[in-house]
Amino acid sequence: MSQENTSADVLELTRRAFAAANSGDSDAMMTFYGPDSVWDISPSGLGTYAGPAAIRNFFEDWIGALEGWRLEIRELHDLGSGIVLVIAVQTGSSAGGGPQIRLRHTSLFVWSGEVIVKATHYRDLHEARAAAGHLAEERG
């Protein structure tokens, strides 16, 4: 696949990445990340993870801390230049049968070919949209 993705490509790739996450298969999840990929949750105060090993460790810790963890796409938008905005909801229960957790967030995925170059996650939709606008201008 060329480095220039079409709208259908990036939207389908994003859906497949979410399906891999929901499968619980770490190897399947990691097929979407390359050696220079970055998973950035710093807007929510949870840090930045660079490279496959750090990203995998974060996923395993995060998902492993919740029973019945699920990730659901609520909205999916192609912003052009390989940028996808996703509004999603994560649900699960804290380990040991604790209360149900529901986390709504907005994510920006930057794709190059079939690899997520950077994924940045926001709790605030307006902050995510502003960042998306800046990113689209930069990559335009």
C-alpha positions as CSV (number, residue, x, y, z in Angstrom):
1,M,0.0,0.0,0.0
2,S,1.3,3.5,-0.8
3,Q,2.1,6.0,1.9
4,E,-0.8,8.1,0.6
5,N,-3.9,6.6,2.2
6,T,-7.4,7.1,0.9
7,S,-10.3,8.0,3.2
8,A,-11.6,4.4,3.0
9,D,-8.1,3.1,3.8
10,V,-7.5,5.1,7.0
11,L,-11.1,4.6,8.2
12,E,-10.9,0.9,7.7
13,L,-7.4,0.7,9.2
14,T,-8.7,2.5,12.3
15,R,-11.6,0.1,12.6
16,R,-9.3,-2.8,12.3
17,A,-7.0,-1.4,15.0
18,F,-9.9,-1.0,17.3
19,A,-11.1,-4.6,16.5
20,A,-7.6,-5.9,17.3
21,A,-7.7,-4.0,20.6
22,N,-11.0,-5.6,21.5
23,S,-9.7,-9.0,20.6
24,G,-7.3,-8.8,23.5
25,D,-4.5,-10.2,21.2
26,S,-1.4,-8.0,21.9
27,D,0.3,-9.3,18.8
28,A,-2.6,-8.4,16.6
29,M,-2.7,-4.9,18.3
30,M,1.0,-4.3,17.7
31,T,0.7,-5.0,13.9
32,F,-0.5,-1.3,13.6
33,Y,2.7,0.2,15.2
34,G,6.2,0.7,13.8
35,P,9.5,1.3,15.4
36,D,8.9,5.1,15.6
37,S,5.2,5.0,16.7
38,V,4.1,7.2,19.6
39,W,1.1,6.6,21.9
40,D,0.5,10.0,23.6
41,I,-1.9,10.3,26.5
42,S,-0.2,13.4,28.0
43,P,-3.2,15.6,27.5
44,S,-4.9,13.4,30.2
45,G,-1.8,13.4,32.3
46,L,-0.9,9.7,31.6
47,G,2.3,10.1,29.7
48,T,3.8,9.4,26.3
49,Y,4.9,6.0,25.1
50,A,7.4,5.7,22.2
51,G,8.2,2.5,20.3
52,P,6.5,-0.9,20.2
53,A,7.8,-2.2,23.5
54,A,6.6,0.8,25.5
55,I,3.2,0.9,23.7
56,R,2.7,-2.8,24.2
57,N,3.5,-2.5,27.9
58,F,1.1,0.4,28.3
59,F,-1.7,-1.6,26.5
60,E,-1.1,-4.7,28.6
61,D,-1.1,-2.7,31.9
62,W,-4.2,-0.6,31.0
63,I,-6.3,-3.4,29.6
64,G,-5.1,-5.9,32.1
65,A,-6.3,-3.6,35.0
66,L,-9.9,-3.9,33.8
67,E,-12.2,-6.9,33.6
68,G,-14.4,-7.0,30.6
69,W,-12.6,-4.1,28.9
70,R,-14.2,-3.0,25.6
71,L,-13.5,-0.1,23.2
72,E,-16.4,1.2,21.1
73,I,-16.1,3.7,18.3
74,R,-18.9,6.3,18.5
75,E,-17.7,8.6,15.7
76,L,-15.0,8.2,13.0
77,H,-13.8,11.1,10.8
78,D,-11.2,11.2,8.1
79,L,-9.5,14.7,8.3
80,G,-7.2,14.1,5.3
81,S,-3.5,13.7,5.1
82,G,-3.7,10.4,7.0
83,I,-5.3,11.9,10.1
84,V,-8.4,10.3,11.7
85,L,-10.4,11.7,14.6
86,V,-12.2,9.1,16.7
87,I,-14.7,9.6,19.5
88,A,-14.7,6.4,21.5
89,V,-15.9,4.9,24.8
90,Q,-14.0,2.5,26.9
91,T,-15.8,0.3,29.5
92,G,-14.8,-2.3,32.0
93,S,-14.7,-3.0,35.7
94,S,-11.8,-2.6,38.0
95,A,-10.1,-5.9,38.7
96,G,-11.8,-7.9,41.4
97,G,-15.4,-6.9,40.4
98,G,-15.2,-3.2,41.3
99,P,-17.5,-0.6,39.9
100,Q,-18.1,-0.2,36.1
101,I,-15.8,2.3,34.5
102,R,-16.9,4.3,31.4
103,L,-14.4,6.6,29.8
104,R,-15.3,8.8,26.8
105,H,-12.3,10.2,24.9
106,T,-11.3,11.7,21.5
107,S,-8.3,10.4,19.7
108,L,-6.3,11.6,16.8
109,F,-4.5,8.9,14.8
110,V,-1.9,9.8,12.2
111,W,-1.3,7.1,9.7
112,S,1.5,6.5,7.2
113,G,0.7,3.5,5.0
114,E,-0.6,0.9,7.4
115,V,1.2,2.2,10.5
116,I,0.0,4.5,13.2
117,V,2.8,7.1,13.4
118,K,1.2,8.9,16.4
119,A,-2.0,8.5,18.4
120,T,-2.9,11.3,20.8
121,H,-5.8,11.0,23.2
122,Y,-7.9,13.7,24.7
123,R,-10.6,13.9,27.4
124,D,-11.8,17.2,26.0
125,L,-13.4,17.1,22.5
126,H,-12.8,20.8,21.8
127,E,-9.1,20.4,22.7
128,A,-8.9,17.4,20.3
129,R,-10.6,19.3,17.5
130,A,-8.3,22.3,17.9
131,A,-5.2,20.0,17.8
132,A,-6.7,18.2,14.7
133,G,-7.0,21.6,12.9
134,H,-3.3,22.4,13.7
135,L,-2.2,19.0,12.7
136,A,-4.1,19.1,9.4
137,E,-2.5,22.5,8.6
138,E,1.0,21.1,9.3
139,R,0.5,18.0,7.2
140,G,-1.7,19.8,4.6
